Amino acid sequence: MSNQWLYLEKVDVYKNQTKVLDNISIELRIGENITILGPNGSGKSSFIELINRSIYPIFKKNSVLQIFKSTDINIWDLRKKVGLVNTDIQKRVSRKMLVFDIVMSGFYGSIGLHSDSKIYSKHIESVNITLNRMSLYEEKNKTYGELSDGQKRRVLIARSLINNPRILILDEPMIGLDLKSHYELIEILEKISEQGTTLLISTNKLENILTTTQKIICFKKGKIIKSGSPSEILKANLISSLFDTQVEVISANGYWRTVPIKDRKSSMSDQRKYYD
């Protein structure tokens, strides 16, 4: 397909001799917003690291990894097409950095500006536009440490958007946010999606799934166990089996959530049969 941006076929990945991704086959398309759903340690972050070229698959017969239809992947070209926010980037940001400088540094592929960084008027204009888009213009001269957790997350997203990437990847973007910040970020991400940026978001909670999501990919123990539309995936038996705990799945106003079933002492065998 002409709009394919990621194609994996029978891909295996190891970290420190431990297999973290097992026989992964998937195709993702531009314009198709994706949620990667699964428990902690299921392979979600490793999948994102694979796309970002932080880790690499092992060579095996009939295995394929293509990004934007190419197996010869230029890292710098990839950074312009695919924006990324993950915990590693968050840890590298100094509390003393100015918001404006953090967002500007996205043009240079760095975290913050260096003394030899050349600032151009067109870049200043782009930063101001992006900050306004993320409701951060009034905070542009504040330090990163002065911001709330929700504002910090939005600053990093602004940095990742500064090159107008076709794809924006967010690894657990709502983690640690209070209720207000959580819903503010969801609203901003849905606007970003509506403006034409394709989103790939990993999460371990149904509450974080955007209304603009077209496909959900379920990871467990390094494998893709199921993928499909939200209506196909977000069912009590499937989600209960995915997270090894019995839950009900509730939908309201286009959003989803889980609630525990009070009597959870019964065996999970019925849920496991879902995949047999």
N, C-alpha and C positions, 0 to 999 in steps of 0.2 A: 504494500500500500504506500502511496506517495507521502502520507503524513506519519509514517512510522518513525519513531525516534529511538526506540530501544527494542532490540531483539536478542533474546537469550535462548539457547538450545542446549540442554544437558550440561549445565555449568556447575562445577564443583569448586568450592573455595575452602581452604584450610587456614587457620590461624594457630601458630605454635603446635602444629601437628594434630590439631583438633578440627574436624570438619564442621564448618559453620553454615555452609550452604550446600545443599545436597540435590544434585540433578535438577537445577532450576531451569525451567523453560517458560518464557512469557514474552508477549509482544505488547508494547505500549505505543499509543499514538498521540500526536499533538492534538490538543483540544479535548482530550479525555482526562478528566481529573481523577486521580487515583488516591485511595486510602490503603496503606499497608497496615493491616490489623493483626495483632497477635500479642501473646503474653511477653513479659520481659524474658530476654534470652532466646527468643524464637528465631532470630536471624534478621529482624527488620533493619537494624542499624548496619549489619554486615552487607545487606542488599544495597543500601544507600552508599556505603563505602566502595562497593564494587562499581557502581555507576560513576562515582566521583574519582575512580582510579586510585583510591587510597590502598586498596587491596586488589589482588589479581587472581584470576582462576587458574587452576592447574591445567596443563595441556592434556587433552584426551581426544581420542578419535570421535568425530561427529559432534564435537562441542563447538558452539558458535557464540561470540559476543560481538554485537554490532551496536554502535551508538551513532545516530543519524546516518544509518546505512553504511557505516565504514568500520572495518576491523582495525584500520591504522588510525588510531585516535590521538590527535594532537591535544595535549593537556591545556595549552593556552587558548586554543580555539574552543575547547569544551567549556572552559570557565566563562567564556562570553555567552555561550548558548544555554548553560545550565547554572542557575544560582543555587546556593546551598546555605542553609543555616542548621548547624548541629551543635552539640555540647562542646566539641573541641574548639570551635570558633568562639563560643561564649567564654571559655576559660582563658583564651588568649587576649581578650580585651582588657586593657588596664582601666581601673576606676578613674584615673586622672585624664583619660583621653576625652577630647571634646566631641560632642555628638556630630557636629559638622565634619570634623576630621575623619571620624570613623566611616561615615557614609561616603565621603570623598575618596577614601582609600580603596573603595571598591573598584575604582578605575585602574588602580595599579596592582591589584591582586594582593595587597598587603593588609595588615590589621593596624590601622592608624597611619599617619603620614610620617615620612622621613625628611630630614633636612634638605635633601636634594630633590624632593618631589616638586615637579613643576605644576603649578596651578593655572589652568586656563579659564577664561571667562565663560566659555561654553559649559565647562564642567561645574562651575559655581552655579550657573543657572539650572543645570540638571539636578544638582544636589538640592537646591531650594524647592524645585518642583516636586522632587521625590519626598522630601521632608513634609511638605504640605499635604501630599497624597497620603502620607502615613500619620497625619495629625500630630506632627512633631516640630513644626516650624518654630513655635515659640520656645522650644527647648534646644535649639541648634547650638547655642553658646554655653550650654550647661555641660558639666562633666558627666561621664557615664555613671559614676558613682552616685550622682544626685538623683538619678531617675528611679522610678518604680520598676518592679520586675516586668510589668506589662510594657512600659516604655522602652526598657532595655531590649526586649524581644523585638519590638517594632523597629528600633534602630538597626538591628542586625538584618532584619528583613529589608529595610530601606537600602542598606549597603549591598545586599545581594541583588536588588532590583536595578541598581544604578546603570548597569550595562544593557538594560532591557532584554534579559534572557528570555528565551522561548519557554524554558521549563524552570520552575522554582521548586526545589526540594527542601522540605522541612522535616527534621527528625524530632518528634515529640515537641512541637512548638508550644503547646498549652501547659506543659508540665510546670507545676509550682505556682501557677497563676491563681489569684483570687477570682471570685465569681464575676465581678465587674470586668476585670482585665481579660478574663477568658472570653466573655461574650463580645467585648470590643475587638479582640483579635480575630475571632470568627467572622465578625462583620467586615473587617478590613480585608481578610483573605478572600471572602466571597466577592468583594468588589474587585480585587485584583484579578480573580478568575473571570469575572464578567467583562473586564477590560482586555482580555485576550491572552493572559499568561496561563499556561498549563501547570497545574499543581500536582505534586506527589507528596503526600503527607503520611508520616508513620505515627501510629498511636496504639495504646493498649486500652483505650476507653471509647465506647460508642458515642459518648457525649461530645467527642472532638471531631466527629465526622461532619463535614460541611454538607449543606443542602445541594451544593453544586457538584457533588461527587457522582461520577458515572460508574466507576468500577471499584470494588473492594477486593484486595488480594490477601488471603489469610495465610499467615506463616505460623508454623509450629515445628519446633525442633529442627530448624534449618531447612524445612521443606515448604513448598506451596501446597497446601492441602485442598484449597478451594478458591475460585475467583468467580466474580459475577457482579451483577448489579446490586445495589443496596437491598432491593426487595427480595432478591434471591439469597443473599448472604445473611441478612440480619433477622434470623429466625432463632427461636429459643433453643432448639435442639442443637443446631450448629454452633452457636455461640457458647452454649454450655460445654460442649465437647472441646471447643477451641481453648477455653480457659480452665477446663477441668473443675468446674463448679456450676451447680444448677441455678439458672437465672431465668427470669422472664424478660422479654424484650418489648419495650414500649416505644411507640412513635407518636410524636406530637409536634405540629407546626413544621413538619419537614425534618425535625431532629430526632435523635434516637437516644435511648438510655437503657441500662439494665437495672433490674431490682432482684435481690436474692429471693429464692424460694425458701420459706422458713424451714421446711423439712428437707434438709439436704443430706440425710443419712443414707438414702437409698443409693444403690450402685450406679456408677456412670456407664454401665454396659449398654443401656438403651441409647445413650448419646453416641457412644463409640460405633454402634451399629450403623450410624448415619453414613459413615465412610466405607463400610464394607460392600 
